[in-house]
Amino acid sequence: MQQFPEKNSEQLHQHVRYNPLKGDWVLVSAHRMKRPWSGQQENPPEENIPRHDPKNPLCPRATRANGKVNPDYDSTFLFDNDFPALQPDAPDPGPSEHPLLQTASARGKCQVMCFHPWTDITLPLMSLAEIRAVIDKWAEITTDLGTNHRWVQLFENKGAVMGCSNPHPHCQVWASSFMPNEAVAEDKNQREYFNKHQSPMLVDYYKLEKENGCGLRFLEWPEVKFKYLLLLLQVRVVVENEDWLVVVPYWAVWPYETLVLPRRHVLRLPDLTSSERDALADITKRLLCKYDNLFEVSFPYSMGWHGAPTGDLIEAENGHWQLHAHYYPPLLRSATVRKFMVGFEMLAQAQRDLTAEQAAEKLRNLPELHYKIKRQQEN
């Protein structure tokens, strides 16, 4: 395991780290956190959001663009996307006539899932029971659409900076007849690792980070004087419980990127037990409260679940897969300064300014009581 002698950014030298899931490298330049910033700043998210807006097409009883009226739902609500990127009856483009001009068929189904009937709430402010209902719906969707689609991508874009045009708590589902690029890369690299080591990559990574995370226990023993061991371990664990581990992965690209891993070897969301779903609700709420508390703002991100392929590949040998979730938040220095993937990142390779260990430490040390709840208690 690679160690760094100091955690202070000015004493870290630039280096590259390998991402075994994607098979590429990221440049880490922690010393760049000292540079002044005079570039674009984002507007903080709107705080005065109405609980119900009859003109918001995601609200209960609202009329959507196609004229359909939403039911008066009181939990989750799933409907077919009114403007889908994938449709089930798209025609086959036919054979490609030149190797440089290739096309292939692409069919699928797109849905929208509302998490809650209220617009002025987000996942970290929902109850554990409400988050558990979201998880159960995710599993149900994966089962239903996975029957005849090779890939079911559940994802949430949170915040206007991530392209989300509607503040109502919701996610999207794109189920495709094909394996998308990210899934193909993860499938290939996990399979190659499994064939070489006879163990799933992310199961081994869980164990590795769990062993490193034991350094956290020293913080609970004030009589122990060997806290310097925590520095040597370079802990990347953010939060954990009996069934789940959340880390800033060693190869993270986005400033406060996290990877959510189950303790047990699990292929897909529907395979989770009831107790694992409860534990996932717990770990989700704790992580997202920390995110919001970092800059005391509703933290933007893109997140999504990756699991073993479905459809006609569901019976294939998929033991190399491990269920996991990616969180990709863009904010870097404050609620208004974000990371941009431009220039070198677009033309050469990904680059990050602070180390994964520094990001994990900041998140780990944040309280799990949401800042809005704390303010209410103080008033």
C-alpha positions, -999 to +999 in steps of 0.1 A: +000+000+000+014+034-010+020+057+020+026+094+021+046+109+050+025+139+056-012+149+051-006+186+045-012+195+009+019+217+006+041+186+016+025+163-010+041+158-044+020+152-074+015+116-084-009+094-104-032+068-091-048+038-109-085+032-111-089-006-114-126-003-121-122+019-152-087+009-161-073+045-162-053+069-141-059+101-123-033+128-116-033+140-080-019+175-075-027+184-039-004+214-038-028+232-062-053+238-033-031+268-024-038+286-057-061+317-056-095+314-073-110+341-094-130+320-118-167+311-121-188+308-090-221+290-088-252+304-072-261+286-040-293+264-043-326+281-037-337+276-001-372+290-003-388+261-021-426+256-017-437+222-003-463+219-030-464+237-063-494+229-086-473+240-116-445+216-108-450+185-130-435+162-104-458+172-076-489+152-065-520+162-085-500+183-110-505+181-147-475+171-168-465+182-202-483+154-219-516+163-202-515+134-177-523+142-141-502+128-113-520+108-086-522+122-050-492+100-040-479+099-005-447+079-009-427+071-040-442+077-075-429+061-107-439+071-143-426+068-178-404+098-188-424+122-210-392+130-230-373+097-231-338+094-245-345+057-252-377+042-267-386+006-269-397+006-306-368+025-322-361+010-357-329-008-364-305+015-383-293-014-405-258-025-414-229-001-413-213+006-446-179+018-434-157+008-405-154+045-395-191+052-396-207+025-375-242+025-359-261-001-339-296-004-326-304+012-293-337+005-276-349+010-240-372+026-216-368+058-194-387+064-162-388+091-135-392+082-098-402+107-072-388+100-037-414+119-017-446+140-023-429+172-008-408+194-030-389+211-001-372+179+011-342+159+001-330+124+010-309+134+040-339+152+055-362+122+049-369+096+077-352+062+076-385+046+067-390+070+038-355+063+025-361+025+029-392+029+007-370+045-020-345+016-018-373-009-021-386+009-052-351+009-067-350-029-062-384-034-077-376-013-108-344-032-113-363-065-113-391-052-136-369-035-162-341-061-159-364-087-173-358-076-209-330-050-207-293-058-203-286-027-182-308-008-158-292+025-148-307+042-117-292+077-112-300+110-094-288+144-106-292+167-076-289+204-079-290+229-108-252+227-112-256+190-122-282+198-148-313+191-126-340+215-136-365+205-110-359+207-072-385+180-064-366+150-050-364+124-078-342+102-098-342+087-133-341+052-147-327+044-181-330+008-191-311-001-223-309-031-246-271-026-247-243-023-221-233+014-218-196+024-219-191+027-181-207-007-175-186-023-202-154-010-187-164-021-151-174-055-164-142-060-183-119-049-154-138-067-127-137-099-148-100-097-154-093-091-117-115-120-107-098-144-132-064-134-119-071-133-081-102-156-079-120-130-058-143-100-068-124-068-070-147-047-049-151-074-022-113-073-019-113-035-019-139-034+009-117-056+030-086-035+023-104-002+032-120-019+063-086-030+075-072+005+070-102+020+087-094+002+119-072+033+126-104+051+134-107+031+166-077+049+180-098+081+182-121+063+206-093+054+231-079+087+245-054+068+267-037+054+236-008+076+226-002+062+191-026+083+172+002+088+146-008+054+133-039+070+119-017+091+097+002+061+085-030+043+076-042+071+053-078+064+062-103+069+034-134+056+052-161+083+056-189+063+074-198+027+080-222+004+097-226-034+100-235-040+064-221-010+044-189+010+040-185+044+024-151+055+012-135+082-008-119+057-032-081+058-036-086+067-073-113+093-068-116+120-095-143+144-082-133+163-050-156+146-025-164+115-046-175+085-026-180+048-033-207+028-014-199-008-008-219-037+008-201-060+033-215-091+017-209-102-019-241-090-037-247-088-074-278-065-077-301-043-056-330-069-055-305-093-038-303-072-007-319-086+024-344-066+045-317-058+071-292-048+045-318-024+030-324-009+065-287-005+069-284+011+035-311+036+045-290+044+075-257+048+057-274+069+029-288+094+054-256+097+073-235+102+042-258+128+027-261+147+059-223+150+059-224+162+024-249+189+032-230+199+063-197+204+044-206+238+031-241+240+048-259+238+015-280+212-003-250+194-018-252+188-055-241+155-071-247+128-096-250+094-082-260+060-095-260+023-088-239-003-107-246-040-105-244-071-126-260-071-160-296-082-165-319-092-194-304-120-215-272-117-194-288-123-161-280-160-161-244-155-174-214-159-151-214-126-132-196-136-100-169-110-107-195-082-101-202-065-068-231-041-063-219-005-056-230+031-058-210+061-071-215+096-058-199+124-079-202+158-063-187+188-081-181+213-053-144+219-044-137+249-022-171+262-011-208+262-019-200+284-049-167+270-063-169+238-083-145+214-101-145+217-139-135+188-161-119+208-189-085+213-206-061+186-194-090+165-181-108+164-214-077+161-236-053+140-215-066+124-182-085+132-150-069+154-124-078+163-088-064+188-064-069+174-029-061+138-020-087+112-014-074+109+022-078+147+028-114+146+014-123+116+035-110+132+066-130+164+060-162+144+055-156+120+083-151+148+109-184+164+100-215+159+122-243+136+111-270+159+124-282+179+094-274+216+097-310+226+091-322+203+119-295+218+142-307+253+134-342+244+142-331+229+175-312+260+184-340+284+176 
